[in-house]
Amino acid sequence: MRSLDVQVLARVVDWLQSGTRVWLCTIVDTWGSSPRPIGSMLAVNAAGQWAGSVSGGCLEEDLIRRFTEEAPETAAPSFVDYGVTDADKSHFQLPCGGQIRLLIEPLSGDVATAHMVELVERLERREPVTRVLSLSGAAPVLQAATLAPGVLQEGSSIYHTLGPRTRMLLIGAGEVSRFIARFAAAADFDVTVCEPRETFLNGWDEPGIETLQVLPDDLIRKSFHDRYCAILALAHDPRVDDMALLEAFRSSAFYIGAMGSQRTSAARRERLFQLGVDRNAMTRLHAPIGFNIGSKTPAEIAISAMAQVVAERYRLLVRNVPRPT
């Protein structure tokens, strides 16, 4: 399943390939409260079709009207501010007096189409990518990402960095996995359940969630090793969980967690030390998994775990990195 960003960009590709003019609107800055984060995108074509979102709906209507009724002819990217004047705040009902700055990028022709096709392809290969846009109207270029996902302006250049969809691997097909899978899918994670035990697979039926009967270490090594992955050991079986954790420590996963009590977590750490895991690697392990909210039921445990994973994903997406040179 594609990430929300890639879904928007893929629609842009479809429209451009059909010869339809497109405007890509990207949030480049916000002040005060904002319903969507910086980097969020809305695409509108000349027929009034749209994909994505930059607000709760109030700005989308104005943007669609703007491009279908007024259809600006400029080929260069430009900025549009909302919520600056009192009339804006009243008309568009921006929350809490917030302000939003949008980059409006007109797209048409073969060069723009080829650029967007390559962008979608690289994101689907799980490559973080930075689009470098010039306010002068020069053709945008793609480069390997050196920035955190988001938008940065340096002079007349705009750097929009997009990362691949975050993935989640759940080890073990139990009730906690069932609830985490549902919550994670709603939070735009690409979720896979790994369950090598036939007995547990017989009771698992969660529509829309990829489920694989393979050894977890092999799966991590093959598909869940980059820094956009979260790995959660939930099998409650050391023969399965420990095997997964050993390989997870060798990966660049942004989150590694294991379910269990304080006592079982301490015993797990001791086993992993004996298996050669060093103390620096062990600091990456969240065990017991999740925030301490007094959770007892599978749904409550899933809520505490998801809150922690989402918090770590936020840290991943806003990390401090060098500016482009």
LOLUMDO-314758 format. One line per 5 residues: number of its first residue (from 1); for each residue x, y, z of N, C-alpha, C. Coordinates in Angstrom, 1 decimal. Layout:
residues N
NUM) X,Y,Z,X,Y,Z,X,Y,Z  ... .
***
This chain:
residues 325
1) 0.8,-1.2,0.0,0.0,0.0,0.0,0.9,1.2,0.0  0.5,2.2,-0.8,1.3,3.5,-0.9,1.1,4.4,0.3  2.1,5.2,0.6,1.9,6.2,1.7,1.0,7.3,1.2  0.5,8.1,2.1,-0.4,9.2,1.7,0.3,10.1,0.7  1.6,10.4,1.0,2.3,11.3,0.0,2.4,10.7,-1.4 .
6) 2.7,9.4,-1.4,2.9,8.8,-2.7,1.6,8.7,-3.4  0.5,8.5,-2.7,-0.8,8.4,-3.3,-1.1,9.8,-4.0  -0.8,10.9,-3.4,-1.0,12.2,-4.0,-0.1,12.3,-5.2  1.1,12.0,-5.1,2.1,12.2,-6.2,1.7,11.3,-7.4  1.2,10.1,-7.1,0.8,9.2,-8.1,-0.4,9.7,-8.9 .
11) -1.3,10.4,-8.2,-2.4,11.0,-8.9,-1.9,12.1,-9.8  -0.9,12.9,-9.4,-0.3,13.9,-10.2,0.3,13.3,-11.5  1.0,12.2,-11.3,1.6,11.5,-12.5,0.5,11.1,-13.5  -0.6,10.5,-12.9,-1.7,10.1,-13.8,-2.3,11.3,-14.6  -2.5,12.4,-13.9,-3.1,13.6,-14.6,-2.1,14.2,-15.6 .
16) -0.8,14.3,-15.3,0.2,14.8,-16.2,0.3,13.9,-17.4  0.3,12.6,-17.2,0.4,11.7,-18.4,-0.8,11.7,-19.3  -2.0,12.2,-18.8,-3.2,12.4,-19.6,-3.2,13.7,-20.2  -2.2,14.6,-20.0,-2.1,15.9,-20.6,-2.8,17.0,-19.8  -3.2,16.7,-18.6,-3.9,17.7,-17.8,-3.0,18.5,-17.0 .
21) -3.2,19.8,-16.9,-2.4,20.7,-16.1,-2.7,20.5,-14.6  -1.7,20.6,-13.8,-1.8,20.3,-12.3,-1.1,21.4,-11.5  -1.7,21.7,-10.4,-1.0,22.6,-9.4,-0.8,21.8,-8.1  0.5,21.7,-7.7,0.8,21.0,-6.5,1.0,22.1,-5.4  0.2,22.0,-4.3,0.3,22.9,-3.2,0.9,22.2,-2.0 .
26) 2.0,22.8,-1.4,2.7,22.2,-0.3,2.8,23.2,0.8  2.5,22.8,2.0,2.7,23.6,3.2,4.2,23.8,3.5  4.7,25.0,3.4,6.1,25.3,3.7,6.3,26.0,5.0  5.3,26.5,5.6,5.5,27.1,7.0,4.1,27.3,7.6  4.1,27.2,8.9,2.8,27.5,9.7,3.2,28.3,10.9 .
31) 2.2,29.1,11.4,2.3,29.9,12.6,1.1,29.6,13.4  1.2,29.3,14.7,0.1,29.0,15.5,-0.4,27.6,15.2  -1.7,27.4,15.4,-2.3,26.1,15.2,-2.5,25.8,13.7  -2.2,24.5,13.3,-2.3,24.1,11.9,-2.9,22.7,11.9  -3.9,22.4,11.1,-4.5,21.1,11.0,-3.6,20.1,10.3 .
36) -2.6,20.5,9.5,-1.7,19.6,8.8,-0.3,20.1,8.9  0.6,19.1,9.0,2.1,19.5,9.2,2.7,20.0,8.0  3.9,20.7,8.2,4.7,21.2,7.1,5.1,20.0,6.2  5.0,20.3,4.9,5.3,19.2,3.9,4.0,18.5,3.3  2.9,18.8,4.0,1.6,18.2,3.5,1.3,18.7,2.1 .
41) 0.7,17.9,1.3,0.4,18.3,-0.1,-1.0,18.2,-0.5  -1.4,19.1,-1.4,-2.7,19.0,-2.1,-2.5,19.2,-3.6  -3.0,18.3,-4.4,-2.8,18.4,-5.8,-4.2,18.7,-6.4  -4.3,19.7,-7.3,-5.5,20.0,-8.0,-5.3,20.1,-9.5  -6.2,19.5,-10.3,-6.0,19.6,-11.7,-7.0,20.6,-12.4 .
46) -6.8,20.9,-13.6,-7.6,21.9,-14.3,-9.1,21.5,-14.4  -9.4,20.3,-14.2,-10.8,19.8,-14.2,-11.4,19.9,-12.8  -10.7,20.3,-11.8,-11.2,20.4,-10.5,-11.1,19.2,-9.6  -10.4,18.2,-10.2,-10.2,17.0,-9.4,-9.0,17.2,-8.4  -9.0,16.6,-7.3,-8.0,16.9,-6.3,-7.6,15.6,-5.5 .
51) -6.4,15.7,-4.8,-5.9,14.6,-4.0,-5.1,15.3,-2.9  -5.2,14.7,-1.7,-4.4,15.2,-0.6,-5.1,16.2,0.2  -4.4,16.9,1.1,-5.0,17.9,2.0,-4.0,18.8,2.6  -4.3,20.1,2.8,-3.5,21.1,3.5,-4.2,21.7,4.6  -5.5,21.3,4.8,-6.3,21.9,6.0,-7.4,21.0,6.2 .
56) -8.3,21.4,7.1,-9.5,20.6,7.4,-10.6,20.7,6.3  -10.3,21.4,5.2,-11.3,21.5,4.2,-11.6,22.9,3.7  -11.3,23.9,4.6,-11.6,25.3,4.3,-10.7,25.8,3.2  -9.4,25.5,3.2,-8.5,26.0,2.2,-8.7,25.2,0.9  -9.0,23.9,0.9,-9.1,23.2,-0.3,-10.2,23.7,-1.2 .
61) -11.3,24.1,-0.7,-12.4,24.7,-1.5,-11.9,25.9,-2.2  -11.2,26.8,-1.5,-10.7,28.1,-2.2,-9.6,27.7,-3.2  -8.8,26.8,-2.9,-7.7,26.5,-3.9,-8.3,25.8,-5.2  -9.3,24.9,-5.0,-9.9,24.3,-6.2,-10.6,25.4,-7.0  -11.3,26.3,-6.4,-11.9,27.4,-7.1,-10.9,28.3,-7.8 .
66) -9.8,28.6,-7.1,-8.7,29.4,-7.7,-8.2,28.8,-9.0  -7.9,27.5,-9.0,-7.3,26.9,-10.1,-8.2,26.6,-11.3  -9.5,26.4,-10.9,-10.4,26.0,-12.0,-11.1,27.3,-12.6  -11.2,28.3,-11.8,-11.9,29.6,-12.3,-10.9,30.6,-12.8  -9.8,30.8,-12.1,-8.8,31.8,-12.4,-7.6,31.3,-13.2 .
71) -7.2,30.0,-12.9,-6.2,29.3,-13.7,-5.0,30.2,-14.0  -4.2,30.5,-13.0,-3.0,31.4,-13.2,-2.0,30.8,-14.2  -1.5,31.6,-15.1,-0.7,31.1,-16.2,0.8,31.1,-15.8  1.3,31.6,-14.7,2.7,31.6,-14.4,3.2,30.2,-14.3  4.4,30.0,-14.8,5.1,28.7,-14.7,6.0,28.5,-13.5 .
76) 6.3,29.6,-12.8,7.2,29.6,-11.7,6.4,29.3,-10.4  7.0,28.6,-9.4,6.4,28.4,-8.1,6.2,29.8,-7.4  5.1,29.9,-6.6,4.9,31.1,-5.9,4.3,30.7,-4.5  4.2,31.7,-3.6,3.7,31.5,-2.3,2.3,32.1,-2.2  1.4,31.4,-1.4,0.1,32.0,-1.0,0.0,31.8,0.5 .
81) -0.4,32.9,1.2,-0.6,32.9,2.6,-2.0,32.9,3.0  -2.4,32.1,4.0,-3.7,32.1,4.5,-3.7,32.4,6.0  -4.7,33.2,6.5,-4.8,33.5,7.9,-4.1,34.7,8.3  -3.5,35.5,7.4,-2.8,36.7,7.7,-3.7,37.8,8.1  -4.7,38.0,7.3,-5.6,39.2,7.6,-6.8,38.7,8.4 .
86) -7.5,39.7,9.0,-8.7,39.3,9.8,-9.8,38.7,8.9  -9.8,39.2,7.6,-10.8,38.6,6.7,-10.5,37.1,6.4  -9.2,36.8,6.3,-8.8,35.4,6.1,-9.3,34.6,7.2  -9.0,35.0,8.4,-9.3,34.2,9.6,-10.8,34.0,9.7  -11.6,35.0,9.4,-13.0,34.8,9.5,-13.5,33.9,8.3 .
91) -13.0,34.2,7.1,-13.6,33.5,5.9,-13.2,32.0,5.9  -11.9,31.7,6.2,-11.4,30.4,6.1,-11.4,29.6,7.4  -11.8,30.3,8.5,-12.0,29.6,9.8,-10.7,28.8,10.2  -9.6,29.4,10.0,-8.3,28.8,10.4,-8.3,28.6,12.0  -7.9,27.5,12.5,-8.0,27.2,13.9,-7.1,28.0,14.7 .
96) -7.6,28.6,15.8,-6.8,29.3,16.8,-6.0,30.4,16.3  -6.5,31.0,15.2,-5.7,32.1,14.6,-4.5,31.7,13.9  -4.4,30.5,13.5,-3.1,30.0,12.8,-3.0,30.6,11.4  -1.7,30.5,10.9,-1.4,31.0,9.6,-0.7,29.9,8.8  -0.9,29.8,7.5,-0.3,28.8,6.7,0.2,29.4,5.4 .
101) 1.5,29.1,5.1,2.1,29.5,3.8,2.2,28.3,2.9  1.6,28.4,1.7,1.7,27.3,0.7,2.6,27.7,-0.4  3.3,26.7,-0.9,4.0,26.8,-2.2,3.2,26.3,-3.3  2.8,27.1,-4.2,2.0,26.7,-5.4,2.9,26.4,-6.6  2.9,25.2,-7.0,3.8,24.8,-8.1,3.0,24.3,-9.3 .
106) 3.0,25.1,-10.4,2.3,24.7,-11.6,3.1,23.5,-12.3  2.4,22.5,-12.8,3.1,21.4,-13.4,2.4,21.0,-14.7  3.1,20.9,-15.7,2.6,20.5,-17.0,3.8,20.1,-17.9  3.5,19.3,-19.0,4.6,19.0,-20.0,5.4,17.8,-19.6  6.3,17.4,-20.6,7.1,16.2,-20.5,8.1,16.3,-19.3 .
111) 8.7,17.5,-19.1,9.8,17.6,-18.1,9.2,17.3,-16.7  8.1,18.0,-16.4,7.4,17.8,-15.1,6.9,16.4,-15.0  6.4,15.8,-16.0,5.9,14.4,-15.9,7.1,13.4,-15.6  8.2,13.6,-16.3,9.3,12.7,-16.1,9.9,12.9,-14.6  9.9,14.1,-14.2,10.3,14.4,-12.8,9.5,13.7,-11.8 .
116) 8.1,13.8,-11.9,7.2,13.2,-11.0,7.2,11.7,-11.0  7.4,11.2,-12.2,7.5,9.7,-12.4,8.7,9.2,-11.6  9.8,9.8,-11.8,11.0,9.4,-11.1,10.9,9.6,-9.6  10.2,10.6,-9.1,10.0,10.9,-7.7,9.2,9.7,-7.1  8.1,9.3,-7.7,7.3,8.2,-7.2,8.1,6.9,-7.2 .
121) 8.8,6.7,-8.3,9.6,5.4,-8.4,10.6,5.3,-7.3  11.3,6.4,-7.0,12.3,6.4,-5.9,11.7,6.2,-4.5  10.6,6.9,-4.3,9.9,6.7,-3.0,9.4,5.3,-2.8  8.9,4.7,-3.9,8.4,3.3,-3.8,9.6,2.3,-3.7  10.8,2.7,-4.0,12.0,1.9,-3.7,12.5,2.2,-2.3 .
126) 11.8,3.0,-1.6,12.1,3.3,-0.2,13.4,4.2,-0.1  13.6,5.1,-1.1,14.7,6.0,-1.1,14.3,7.4,-0.6  14.8,7.9,0.5,14.5,9.3,0.9,15.0,10.2,-0.2  14.2,11.2,-0.6,14.5,12.0,-1.7,14.2,13.5,-1.3  15.1,14.4,-1.8,14.9,15.8,-1.7,14.6,16.4,-3.1 .
131) 13.5,17.1,-3.2,13.2,17.9,-4.4,13.7,19.3,-4.2  14.5,19.7,-5.1,15.1,21.1,-5.1,14.4,21.9,-6.1  13.6,22.9,-5.6,12.8,23.7,-6.5,13.3,25.2,-6.5  13.3,25.8,-7.6,13.7,27.1,-7.8,12.5,28.1,-8.0  12.5,29.2,-7.2,11.5,30.1,-7.4,11.5,30.9,-8.7 .
136) 12.7,30.7,-9.4,12.8,31.4,-10.7,12.1,30.6,-11.8  11.6,29.4,-11.5,10.9,28.6,-12.5,11.8,27.6,-13.2  13.1,27.5,-12.8,13.9,26.4,-13.4,13.4,25.0,-13.0  13.7,24.1,-13.9,13.1,22.7,-13.7,13.6,22.2,-12.3  12.8,21.5,-11.5,13.2,21.0,-10.3,14.1,19.8,-10.5 .
141) 14.9,19.5,-9.5,15.8,18.3,-9.6,15.6,17.5,-8.3  16.0,16.2,-8.4,16.0,15.3,-7.3,17.4,14.9,-6.9  17.6,14.8,-5.5,18.8,14.4,-5.0,18.6,13.5,-3.8  19.6,12.7,-3.5,19.5,11.9,-2.3,19.4,12.8,-1.1  18.5,12.4,-0.2,18.1,13.2,0.9,19.2,13.3,1.9 .
146) 19.5,14.6,2.3,20.5,14.9,3.4,19.7,15.7,4.5  18.4,15.9,4.3,17.6,16.7,5.2,16.6,15.8,5.9  16.1,16.2,7.0,14.9,15.5,7.6,13.7,15.8,6.7  12.7,14.9,6.7,11.5,15.1,5.9,10.9,16.4,6.3  10.4,17.2,5.3,9.9,18.5,5.6,10.3,19.5,4.5 .
151) 10.2,20.8,4.8,10.5,21.8,3.8,11.5,22.9,4.4  12.5,23.2,3.6,13.4,24.2,4.0,13.6,25.2,2.8  13.7,26.5,3.1,14.0,27.5,2.1,15.3,28.1,2.3  16.2,28.1,1.3,17.5,28.8,1.4,17.6,29.7,0.2  17.4,31.0,0.4,17.4,32.0,-0.7,16.2,31.7,-1.6 .
156) 16.5,31.5,-2.9,15.5,31.3,-3.9,15.2,29.8,-4.1  15.8,28.9,-3.3,15.6,27.5,-3.5,14.8,26.9,-2.3  13.9,26.0,-2.7,13.1,25.3,-1.8,13.5,23.8,-1.8  13.8,23.3,-0.6,14.2,21.9,-0.5,13.0,21.1,0.2  12.3,20.3,-0.5,11.2,19.5,0.0,11.7,18.0,0.1 .
161) 11.9,17.5,1.3,12.4,16.2,1.5,11.3,15.2,1.9  11.2,14.1,1.2,10.2,13.1,1.4,10.8,11.8,1.7  10.3,11.1,2.7,10.9,9.8,3.1,9.9,8.7,2.7  10.3,7.5,2.7,9.4,6.4,2.4,8.4,6.2,3.5  7.4,5.4,3.2,6.4,5.1,4.3,7.0,4.3,5.4 .
166) 6.7,4.7,6.6,7.2,3.9,7.7,6.5,2.6,7.8  7.3,1.5,8.0,6.8,0.2,8.1,6.9,-0.4,9.5  6.0,-1.3,9.8,5.9,-1.9,11.1,5.9,-3.4,10.9  6.8,-4.1,11.6,6.8,-5.6,11.6,6.4,-6.0,13.0  5.3,-6.8,13.1,4.8,-7.4,14.3,5.1,-8.8,14.4 .
171) 5.9,-9.2,15.4,6.3,-10.6,15.5,5.3,-11.3,16.4  4.5,-12.3,15.9,3.5,-13.0,16.7,2.1,-12.5,16.3  1.2,-13.5,16.1,-0.1,-13.2,15.7,-1.1,-13.4,16.9  -1.0,-12.5,17.9,-1.9,-12.5,19.0,-2.9,-11.4,19.1  -3.6,-11.3,20.2,-4.6,-10.2,20.3,-3.9,-8.8,20.4 .
176) -2.8,-8.7,21.1,-2.1,-7.4,21.1,-1.7,-7.0,19.7  -1.2,-7.9,18.9,-0.8,-7.7,17.5,-2.0,-7.2,16.7  -3.2,-7.8,17.0,-4.4,-7.5,16.2,-4.7,-6.0,16.4  -4.7,-5.5,17.7,-5.1,-4.1,17.9,-4.0,-3.2,17.4  -2.7,-3.6,17.6,-1.6,-2.7,17.1,-1.7,-2.6,15.6 .
181) -2.0,-3.7,14.9,-2.1,-3.7,13.5,-3.1,-2.7,13.0  -4.3,-2.7,13.7,-5.4,-1.8,13.3,-5.0,-0.3,13.5  -4.4,0.0,14.7,-4.1,1.3,15.0,-2.9,1.8,14.1  -2.0,0.9,13.8,-0.8,1.3,13.0,-1.2,1.6,11.6  -2.1,0.8,11.1,-2.6,1.0,9.7,-3.3,2.4,9.6 .
186) -4.1,2.7,10.6,-4.8,4.0,10.7,-3.8,5.2,10.8  -2.6,4.9,11.4,-1.6,6.0,11.5,-0.6,6.0,10.4  -1.0,5.4,9.2,-0.2,5.4,8.0,1.1,4.6,8.1  1.1,3.5,8.8,2.2,2.5,8.8,1.8,1.4,7.8  2.8,0.9,7.1,2.7,-0.3,6.3,3.0,-1.5,7.2 .
191) 1.9,-2.3,7.6,2.0,-3.3,8.6,2.2,-4.7,8.1  3.1,-5.4,8.6,3.3,-6.9,8.3,3.3,-7.6,9.6  2.6,-8.8,9.7,2.7,-9.7,10.8,3.5,-10.9,10.4  4.5,-11.2,11.3,5.3,-12.4,11.0,4.9,-13.5,12.1  4.5,-14.6,11.7,4.1,-15.7,12.7,4.6,-17.0,12.1 .
196) 5.7,-17.6,12.7,6.2,-18.9,12.2,5.4,-20.0,12.8  4.6,-19.8,13.8,3.9,-20.9,14.5,2.5,-21.2,13.9  2.3,-22.4,13.4,1.1,-22.7,12.7,-0.1,-22.6,13.6  0.1,-22.9,14.9,-1.1,-22.9,15.9,-1.7,-21.5,16.0  -0.8,-20.5,16.0,-1.3,-19.1,16.2,-1.9,-18.6,14.9 .
201) -1.3,-19.0,13.8,-1.9,-18.6,12.5,-3.3,-19.0,12.3  -3.7,-20.2,12.9,-5.0,-20.7,12.7,-6.1,-19.8,13.3  -5.7,-19.0,14.3,-6.7,-18.1,14.9,-6.6,-16.7,14.5  -5.7,-16.4,13.4,-5.5,-15.1,13.0,-6.3,-14.8,11.7  -7.0,-13.7,11.8,-7.8,-13.3,10.6,-8.0,-11.8,10.7 .
206) -7.1,-11.0,10.1,-7.1,-9.5,10.1,-7.1,-9.0,8.7  -8.2,-8.7,8.1,-8.3,-8.2,6.7,-7.3,-7.0,6.5  -6.7,-7.1,5.4,-5.8,-6.0,4.9,-4.4,-5.9,5.5  -4.1,-6.8,6.4,-2.8,-6.9,7.1,-2.0,-8.0,6.5  -0.9,-7.8,5.9,0.0,-8.8,5.3,0.5,-9.7,6.5 .
211) 0.3,-11.0,6.3,0.7,-12.0,7.3,1.6,-13.0,6.6  2.8,-13.3,7.2,3.8,-14.2,6.6,4.2,-15.2,7.6  4.2,-16.5,7.2,4.7,-17.6,8.0,6.2,-17.9,7.7  7.0,-17.1,8.2,8.5,-17.2,8.0,9.2,-16.9,9.3  10.5,-17.2,9.3,11.3,-16.9,10.4,11.6,-15.4,10.5 .
216) 11.4,-14.8,11.7,11.5,-13.3,11.7,12.9,-12.8,11.4  13.9,-13.5,11.8,15.3,-12.9,11.5,15.5,-12.8,10.0  15.0,-13.9,9.3,15.2,-13.8,7.8,14.4,-12.6,7.2  13.2,-12.4,7.7,12.4,-11.4,7.2,12.9,-10.0,7.5  13.5,-9.8,8.7,14.1,-8.5,9.1,15.3,-8.3,8.2 .
221) 16.1,-9.3,8.0,17.3,-9.1,7.2,16.9,-8.8,5.7  15.8,-9.3,5.3,15.5,-9.1,3.9,14.7,-7.8,3.7  13.8,-7.4,4.6,12.8,-6.3,4.2,12.6,-5.3,5.3  13.1,-5.5,6.5,12.8,-4.6,7.6,14.1,-4.1,8.3  15.0,-3.6,7.6,16.3,-3.2,8.1,16.7,-1.8,8.0 .
226) 15.8,-0.9,7.3,16.2,0.5,7.2,15.6,1.3,8.3  16.0,2.6,8.4,15.7,3.4,9.5,14.2,3.9,9.5  13.4,3.5,8.5,12.0,3.8,8.5,11.2,2.6,9.0  11.8,1.7,9.7,11.1,0.5,10.2,11.0,0.4,11.7  9.8,-0.1,12.1,9.6,-0.4,13.6,9.4,-1.9,13.7 .
231) 10.1,-2.5,14.7,10.0,-3.9,14.9,9.5,-4.2,16.3  8.4,-4.9,16.4,7.8,-5.2,17.7,7.7,-6.7,18.0  8.4,-7.2,19.0,8.4,-8.6,19.3,7.3,-8.8,20.3  6.2,-9.5,19.8,5.0,-9.7,20.6,4.6,-11.2,20.7  5.5,-12.1,20.4,5.1,-13.5,20.3,5.0,-14.2,21.7 .
236) 5.7,-13.6,22.7,5.7,-14.1,24.1,6.3,-15.5,24.1  7.2,-15.7,23.2,8.0,-17.0,23.1,9.4,-16.6,22.8  10.4,-16.9,23.7,11.8,-16.5,23.5,12.4,-17.0,22.3  11.9,-18.2,21.9,12.5,-18.9,20.7,12.2,-18.0,19.4  11.1,-17.3,19.5,10.7,-16.5,18.3,11.2,-15.0,18.5 .
241) 10.8,-14.4,19.7,11.1,-13.0,20.0,12.6,-12.8,20.0  13.4,-13.6,20.7,14.8,-13.4,20.8,15.5,-13.4,19.4  15.1,-14.4,18.6,15.7,-14.5,17.3,15.4,-13.2,16.5  14.2,-12.7,16.6,13.9,-11.4,15.9,14.7,-10.3,16.5  14.8,-10.2,17.8,15.6,-9.0,18.4,17.0,-9.0,18.0 .
246) 17.6,-10.2,18.0,19.1,-10.3,17.6,19.3,-9.7,16.2  18.4,-10.0,15.3,18.6,-9.4,13.9,18.1,-7.9,13.9  17.2,-7.6,14.7,16.7,-6.2,14.8,17.8,-5.2,15.2  18.7,-5.7,16.2,19.8,-4.9,16.6,20.8,-4.6,15.5  20.9,-5.5,14.6,21.8,-5.3,13.4,21.2,-4.4,12.4 .
251) 19.9,-4.1,12.5,19.3,-3.2,11.5,19.4,-1.8,11.9  18.9,-0.9,11.1,18.8,0.6,11.4,17.4,1.0,11.9  16.6,0.0,12.2,15.2,0.3,12.6,15.1,1.4,13.6  14.1,2.4,13.5,14.0,3.5,14.4,13.4,3.1,15.7  12.7,1.9,15.7,12.1,1.5,17.0,12.2,0.0,17.1 .
256) 12.6,-0.5,18.3,12.7,-1.9,18.6,12.0,-2.1,19.9  11.0,-2.9,20.0,10.3,-3.1,21.3,9.9,-4.6,21.5  9.7,-4.9,22.8,9.4,-6.3,23.1,8.4,-6.3,24.3  7.3,-7.1,24.1,6.2,-7.1,25.1,6.6,-8.0,26.3  6.2,-7.6,27.5,6.4,-8.5,28.6,6.5,-7.6,29.9 .
261) 6.5,-8.3,31.0,6.5,-7.6,32.3,7.9,-7.1,32.6  8.1,-6.3,33.7,9.5,-5.9,34.1,10.3,-7.2,34.3  9.8,-8.2,34.9,10.6,-9.4,35.3,11.0,-10.1,34.0  10.0,-10.3,33.1,10.4,-11.1,31.8,11.3,-10.2,31.0  11.2,-8.9,31.0,12.0,-8.0,30.2,13.5,-8.1,30.8 .
266) 13.6,-8.2,32.1,15.0,-8.3,32.7,15.6,-9.6,32.3  14.8,-10.7,32.3,15.3,-12.0,31.9,15.7,-12.0,30.4  14.9,-11.3,29.6,15.2,-11.3,28.2,16.5,-10.5,27.9  16.7,-9.4,28.6,18.0,-8.7,28.5,19.2,-9.6,28.9  19.0,-10.4,29.9,20.1,-11.2,30.3,20.4,-12.3,29.3 .
271) 19.4,-12.9,28.7,19.6,-13.8,27.6,20.3,-13.2,26.4  19.9,-12.0,26.1,20.5,-11.3,24.9,21.9,-10.9,25.2  22.2,-10.5,26.4,23.6,-10.3,26.8,24.5,-11.6,26.6  23.9,-12.7,27.0,24.6,-13.9,26.9,24.8,-14.4,25.4  23.9,-13.9,24.6,24.0,-14.2,23.1,24.9,-13.2,22.4 .
276) 25.5,-12.2,23.1,26.5,-11.4,22.5,26.0,-9.9,22.2  24.8,-9.6,22.6,24.4,-8.2,22.4,25.1,-7.3,23.4  25.7,-6.2,22.9,26.4,-5.3,23.8,25.4,-4.3,24.4  25.9,-3.5,25.4,25.0,-2.6,26.2,24.6,-1.4,25.3  25.4,-1.0,24.4,25.0,0.1,23.5,23.8,-0.3,22.7 .
281) 23.9,-1.5,22.1,22.7,-2.0,21.3,21.5,-2.2,22.2  21.7,-2.6,23.4,20.5,-2.9,24.3,19.8,-1.6,24.6  20.4,-0.5,24.6,19.7,0.8,24.9,18.6,1.1,23.9  18.7,0.4,22.7,17.7,0.7,21.7,16.4,-0.1,22.0  16.4,-1.0,22.9,15.3,-1.9,23.2,14.3,-1.2,24.1 .
286) 13.0,-1.1,23.7,11.9,-0.6,24.6,11.2,-1.9,25.1  11.5,-2.2,26.4,11.0,-3.3,27.0,10.9,-3.1,28.6  9.7,-3.2,29.2,8.4,-3.5,28.5,8.0,-2.5,27.5  7.4,-3.0,26.5,7.0,-2.1,25.4,5.9,-1.1,25.8  6.0,0.1,25.2,5.0,1.1,25.4,5.2,2.0,26.6 .
291) 4.4,3.1,26.7,4.4,3.9,27.8,3.6,3.3,29.0  4.0,3.6,30.2,3.4,3.1,31.4,2.1,3.8,31.6  1.0,3.3,31.2,-0.3,3.9,31.4,-1.2,3.0,32.2  -0.6,2.0,32.8,-1.4,1.0,33.6,-2.2,0.1,32.8  -1.8,-0.1,31.5,-2.6,-0.9,30.6,-2.6,-2.4,31.0 .
296) -3.7,-3.1,30.8,-3.9,-4.5,31.1,-4.5,-5.3,29.9  -5.5,-4.7,29.2,-6.1,-5.4,28.2,-5.3,-5.3,26.9  -5.5,-6.2,25.9,-4.8,-6.1,24.6,-4.9,-4.8,24.0  -6.1,-4.2,24.0,-6.3,-2.9,23.3,-5.6,-1.8,24.1  -5.5,-1.8,25.4,-4.8,-0.8,26.2,-3.3,-1.0,25.9 .
301) -2.8,-2.2,25.9,-1.4,-2.4,25.6,-1.0,-1.9,24.3  -1.9,-2.1,23.3,-1.7,-1.6,21.9,-1.6,-0.1,21.9  -2.5,0.5,22.6,-2.5,2.0,22.7,-1.2,2.5,23.3  -0.7,1.9,24.4,0.5,2.4,25.0,1.7,2.2,24.0  1.7,1.0,23.3,2.8,0.7,22.4,2.8,1.7,21.2 .
306) 1.6,1.9,20.7,1.5,2.8,19.5,1.9,4.2,19.8  1.5,4.7,21.0,1.9,6.0,21.4,3.4,6.2,21.4  4.1,5.1,21.9,5.6,5.2,22.0,6.2,5.1,20.6  5.6,4.3,19.8,6.2,4.1,18.4,6.0,5.4,17.6  4.8,6.1,17.8,4.5,7.3,17.0,5.4,8.4,17.6 .
311) 5.7,8.4,18.9,6.6,9.4,19.4,8.0,9.2,18.9  8.5,8.0,18.7,9.8,7.7,18.1,9.8,8.1,16.6  8.7,7.8,16.0,8.6,8.2,14.5,8.7,9.7,14.4  8.1,10.5,15.3,8.2,11.9,15.2,9.7,12.3,15.4  10.4,11.7,16.4,11.8,12.0,16.6,12.6,11.7,15.3 .
316) 12.3,10.7,14.6,12.9,10.3,13.4,12.7,11.4,12.3  11.5,11.9,12.2,11.1,12.8,11.1,11.6,14.2,11.4  11.9,14.6,12.6,12.3,16.0,12.9,13.8,16.0,13.4  14.5,15.0,13.1,15.9,14.9,13.6,16.7,16.1,13.0  17.8,16.5,13.7,18.6,17.6,13.3,19.7,17.0,12.3 .
321) 19.7,17.6,11.1,20.7,17.1,10.1,21.3,18.3,9.4  22.4,18.1,8.7,23.1,19.3,8.1,22.2,19.9,7.0  22.3,21.2,6.8,21.7,21.9,5.7,22.4,21.6,4.4  21.7,21.8,3.3,22.4,21.5,2.0,23.5,22.5,1.8  24.5,22.0,1.0,25.6,22.9,0.7,25.5,23.3,-0.8 .
***
